[in-house]
Amino acid sequence: MDSRDRFARLPVVIASLVLLPVLLEFLAWYIEGEEYDTARAVTVVGVIVTLAAVATVLGRIRARLPVLMVAALTVTAAGEAVLGFAAAFGPVLWRGSVPGELHGLVTTGVSAFAFATGVYLLVQYNRGLYLPYLEAGMGPLPTATKRKVIGESEILIRTVPDIGPAVEKALGSCVSMVDQDDLHFVAYYAGGRCCFYTDVLDDADLAHFFHDTAQEERRELYLKAGNQLNWLTGRLNNQFRRIEGGILVRTVLDVERGALYLYWVDEARYLVGVTLDQRKVDVADDKMARLVDMIRGHFTLPPINQRERPPKPGGHLRSVVPRSEHWPESGS
């Protein structure tokens, strides 16, 4: 089972932990020397089934897993508080009582759930502050694979099933742009998930860029990074509203070896591109800008990357606009 499926383990882990009340119940029968109590056994089974159901739901709903876990902890803690109050003050206030077994089982189940949640969140926090939400929200990745040879490049193409005509055109545009010289990887996201990606990472001319990570691992890292960048871009956009600067349409991570680009297409779509060659960062950036405008055209949207050409080839420094002129409304 790969890292993309590790959330499926969560219900199993929590369901295993809630078996602890069963052992405690048997231990209580043994120590107290009581006969088999059907009502108490039903209580045990009810608590276990409830907690297991909660664990299963949390494991399958991946969109906001940490948020759901915290919400579940809040609700169960509130229920435990009410149960504890009834157990402590029931005999005095309304001459009623809560069975000690029920109180003990619920307390044990809540404690086990809280412990498992705390450990999980601490481990994920150690890996990256926003990683739990971002990885949970990725959804199923493209799996339908085919290869296409264009010139000297063998291009890998992976898509989700049943993409529409407009997305097919977007895929064709991306395939036409990637090559072994500059733009090496492009992924298309829509509706919060990656619909397709295409790359030339398996090309023999690029083998010297891979040392500690293989091509498949690098692809997965790029897809996760794209998800993270989109999330962070959304948070930055909330702040930029105050300065009336519009939304972020282009984000470039110019790293020591190459660069990673995020280009906004529209409210529901964006592109992630990668170049492995530091010498081709600007060339790949220009390709991504043209690619976005091509894809926007497939959805009958106007171009947004109408940038002025720099005086020196290969750069992105825009010439200073006189005070009498206005900066273009759409630019990257």
C-alpha positions as a printed Julia matrix, in Angstrom:
332×3 Matrix{Float64}:
   0.0     0.0     0.0
   1.58    3.32   -1.05
   1.52    6.65    0.76
  -1.56    7.79   -1.14
  -3.6     5.09    0.56
  -2.34    5.54    4.08
  -5.58    7.28    5.1
  -7.32    3.95    4.51
  -5.35    2.57    7.45
  -6.83    5.09    9.88
 -10.16    3.29   10.46
  -8.28    0.03   11.04
  -5.99    1.67   13.59
  -8.82    3.31   15.51
 -11.07    0.28   15.27
  -8.24   -1.78   16.76
  -7.84    0.65   19.62
 -11.53    0.53   20.53
 -11.21   -3.2    21.12
  -9.6    -2.22   24.41
 -13.01   -1.76   26.12
 -13.83   -5.39   25.28
 -10.75   -6.59   27.13
 -11.56   -4.32   30.05
 -15.1    -5.69   30.17
 -13.89   -9.27   30.34
 -11.39   -8.24   33.0
 -14.19   -6.63   35.01
 -16.27   -9.83   34.84
 -13.29  -11.87   35.99
 -12.29   -9.62   38.88
 -15.79   -8.98   40.18
 -16.79  -12.63   39.74
 -20.1   -11.7    38.2
 -22.18  -13.84   35.87
 -22.61  -12.96   32.22
 -24.66   -9.76   31.96
 -26.48   -9.43   28.62
 -27.36   -5.76   29.09
 -23.75   -4.9    29.82
 -22.58   -6.89   26.83
 -25.0    -4.99   24.58
 -23.62   -1.74   25.96
 -20.08   -2.82   25.13
 -20.98   -3.84   21.6
 -22.93   -0.6    21.05
 -20.0     1.57   22.11
 -17.56   -0.38   19.93
 -19.82   -0.27   16.86
 -20.36    3.47   17.28
 -16.66    4.24   17.58
 -15.8     1.92   14.69
 -18.41    3.65   12.52
 -16.94    7.04   13.37
 -13.45    5.74   12.5
 -14.67    4.38    9.16
 -16.39    7.64    8.2
 -13.32    9.68    9.1
 -11.12    7.37    7.06
 -13.26    7.56    3.94
 -14.0    11.28    3.96
 -10.58   12.58    2.95
 -11.36   16.17    1.97
 -10.73   17.73    5.39
  -9.55   14.87    7.54
  -7.87   16.82   10.38
 -10.85   19.17   10.63
 -13.23   16.23   10.86
 -11.05   14.57   13.47
 -10.98   17.68   15.62
 -14.75   18.08   15.22
 -15.29   14.46   16.24
 -13.06   14.93   19.27
 -15.02   18.05   20.27
 -18.36   16.26   20.01
 -17.19   13.17   21.88
 -15.54   15.31   24.57
 -18.79   17.23   25.03
 -20.7    13.96   25.32
 -18.2    12.67   27.84
 -18.57   15.86   29.87
 -22.36   15.41   30.0
 -21.98   11.76   30.93
 -19.45   12.61   33.64
 -21.77   15.26   35.1
 -24.65   12.79   35.15
 -22.5    10.15   36.81
 -21.21   12.54   39.45
 -24.34   14.51   40.33
 -27.19   12.26   39.15
 -27.64   10.5    42.52
 -27.9    13.86   44.25
 -29.91   15.98   41.8
 -32.45   13.53   40.38
 -31.74   10.32   42.3
 -30.55    8.57   39.16
 -27.22    7.02   38.3
 -25.14    6.09   35.29
 -23.8     2.52   35.17
 -20.12    2.54   35.97
 -19.4     0.21   33.08
 -20.96    2.62   30.56
 -19.02    5.56   31.94
 -15.79    3.59   31.93
 -16.24    2.26   28.4
 -17.05    5.66   26.94
 -14.12    7.25   28.75
 -11.77    4.57   27.48
 -13.03    4.9    23.92
 -12.73    8.69   23.92
  -9.25    8.47   25.4
  -8.13    5.95   22.77
  -9.56    8.09   19.97
  -7.91   11.23   21.35
  -4.57    9.47   21.72
  -4.64    8.09   18.16
  -5.66   11.48   16.77
  -2.96   13.31   18.7
  -0.23   10.95   17.57
  -1.4    11.14   13.96
  -1.51   14.95   13.9
   1.88   15.26   15.62
   3.48   12.94   13.07
   1.93   14.84   10.17
   2.88   18.2    11.7
   6.46   17.01   11.88
   6.33   16.24    8.13
   4.81   19.57    7.14
   2.45   22.08    8.72
  -0.33   21.83    6.14
   0.39   18.33    4.92
  -2.58   16.5     6.52
  -5.18   18.64    4.77
  -3.31   18.93    1.5
  -2.67   15.24    1.04
  -6.18   14.35    2.16
  -7.64   16.64   -0.46
  -5.73   15.29   -3.44
  -8.26   12.65   -4.38
  -7.6     9.79   -6.82
  -4.63   10.46   -9.09
  -4.57    9.88  -12.86
  -3.84    6.24  -13.67
  -4.73    5.71  -17.34
  -1.29    5.67  -18.95
  -0.09    5.97  -22.52
   3.07    7.16  -24.24
   3.52    9.3   -27.31
   6.64   10.06  -29.31
   7.02   13.6   -30.64
  10.33   14.3   -32.32
  13.06   13.06  -30.02
  10.84   13.07  -26.92
   8.9    10.11  -25.54
   6.07   11.7   -23.59
   4.24   10.03  -20.72
   0.54   10.87  -20.44
  -1.64    9.94  -17.46
  -5.3    10.91  -17.15
  -8.35   10.21  -15.06
 -11.16    8.31  -16.83
 -13.7    10.11  -19.01
 -12.23   13.57  -19.43
 -14.38   15.95  -21.47
 -13.63   17.43  -24.91
 -12.29   20.73  -23.53
  -9.94   18.89  -21.18
  -8.85   16.69  -24.09
  -7.87   19.85  -25.96
  -6.02   21.1   -22.88
  -4.17   17.8   -22.73
  -3.18   18.12  -26.37
  -1.83   21.62  -25.73
   0.23   20.43  -22.76
   1.63   17.48  -24.7
   2.7    19.84  -27.46
   4.64   22.0   -24.99
   6.63   19.48  -22.95
   9.99   18.28  -24.25
  13.37   17.18  -22.94
  14.96   20.62  -23.44
  13.05   22.9   -21.07
   9.48   22.21  -19.86
   9.69   18.68  -18.44
   6.43   18.22  -16.51
   2.93   19.73  -16.67
  -0.12   18.82  -14.55
  -3.66   20.1   -14.98
  -5.93   20.49  -11.94
  -9.68   21.1   -11.95
 -12.21   20.92   -9.16
  -9.52   20.31   -6.54
  -7.97   17.25   -8.21
  -5.38   16.46  -10.86
  -7.16   15.48  -14.09
  -4.02   14.67  -16.06
  -0.29   15.16  -16.19
   2.29   14.68  -18.91
   6.07   14.65  -18.75
   9.34   13.51  -20.28
  11.01   12.52  -17.01
  11.85    9.06  -18.36
  13.9    10.53  -21.19
  17.48    9.23  -21.19
  18.85   12.78  -21.61
  17.36   13.72  -18.23
  18.77   10.76  -16.27
  21.51   12.93  -14.74
  18.85   14.97  -12.89
  17.77   11.94  -10.81
  19.99   10.78   -7.96
  18.14   10.14   -4.7
  14.6    10.11   -6.12
  13.22    8.04   -8.99
  10.95    9.4   -11.7
   7.74    8.01  -10.19
   8.56    9.41   -6.78
   9.34   12.78   -8.32
   5.98   12.82  -10.1
   4.15   12.2    -6.85
   6.11   14.95   -5.13
   5.29   17.4    -7.91
   1.58   16.62   -7.64
   1.63   17.14   -3.87
   3.6    20.37   -4.26
   1.01   21.61   -6.73
  -1.73   20.93   -4.21
   0.22   22.76   -1.51
   0.94   25.75   -3.72
  -2.72   26.09   -4.66
  -3.73   26.0    -0.99
  -1.14   28.59   -0.03
  -2.06   30.77   -2.99
  -5.65   30.82   -1.83
  -4.56   32.01    1.62
  -2.39   34.73    0.09
  -5.26   35.87   -2.11
  -7.33   36.5     1.01
  -4.65   38.93    2.2
  -4.11   40.56   -1.2
  -7.74   41.61   -1.35
  -6.88   44.39    1.08
  -4.36   45.94   -1.3
  -6.63   45.55   -4.34
  -3.91   43.77   -6.27
  -6.15   41.12   -7.73
  -5.5    37.4    -7.49
  -2.24   35.55   -7.93
  -2.08   34.23  -11.48
   1.54   33.03  -11.44
   3.74   31.58   -8.72
   7.32   30.52   -9.42
   9.51   28.51   -7.07
  12.94   29.09   -8.58
  14.95   26.44   -6.75
  18.65   25.67   -7.02
  18.08   23.09   -9.74
  15.24   24.17  -11.98
  11.88   25.66  -11.04
   8.28   24.79  -10.26
   5.45   26.95  -11.61
   1.82   27.36  -10.65
  -0.34   29.2   -13.19
  -3.94   30.16  -12.52
  -6.34   29.31  -15.36
  -9.66   30.28  -13.76
 -11.5    29.87  -10.46
 -11.62   26.08  -10.76
  -8.49   25.26  -12.78
  -4.74   25.71  -12.59
  -1.55   24.31  -14.08
   1.64   23.1   -12.46
   4.82   22.98  -14.51
   8.38   21.89  -13.79
  11.75   22.36  -15.4
  14.75   20.43  -14.12
  17.29   22.64  -15.89
  18.24   25.89  -14.15
  19.39   27.34  -17.47
  15.89   26.96  -18.91
  13.84   28.49  -16.09
  12.82   31.54  -18.13
  12.14   29.54  -21.29
   9.89   27.12  -19.41
   8.17   30.06  -17.72
   7.33   31.59  -21.09
   6.0    28.25  -22.28
   3.73   27.99  -19.25
   2.38   31.49  -19.88
   1.54   30.64  -23.49
   0.1    27.3   -22.44
  -2.31   28.9   -19.98
  -3.62   31.26  -22.64
  -4.07   28.33  -25.02
  -6.03   26.39  -22.41
  -8.16   29.41  -21.54
  -9.0    29.61  -25.22
 -10.35   26.05  -25.07
 -12.8    27.26  -22.45
 -13.63   30.45  -24.44
 -11.76   32.66  -21.96
  -9.56   35.62  -22.93
  -5.76   35.46  -22.44
  -4.34   36.73  -19.17
  -0.56   36.55  -19.66
  -0.13   39.62  -21.87
   3.35   40.44  -20.64
   5.66   42.95  -22.23
   8.79   41.46  -23.71
  11.95   42.35  -21.76
  14.78   44.23  -23.45
  17.08   41.24  -22.85
  16.02   37.83  -24.06
  15.29   35.28  -21.36
  14.25   37.62  -18.53
  10.92   38.6   -17.02
  11.68   42.11  -15.77
   8.94   44.36  -17.09
   9.94   47.81  -18.29
   8.81   50.68  -16.08
   5.45   52.09  -17.11
   5.21   55.93  -17.15
   2.96   57.47  -14.53
   0.52   58.56  -17.22
  -0.09   54.93  -18.2
  -1.78   52.15  -16.26
  -0.5    48.7   -15.51
  -2.46   46.11  -17.5
  -5.36   44.59  -15.62
  -4.24   41.08  -16.51
  -0.61   40.2   -16.16
   1.6    37.71  -14.47
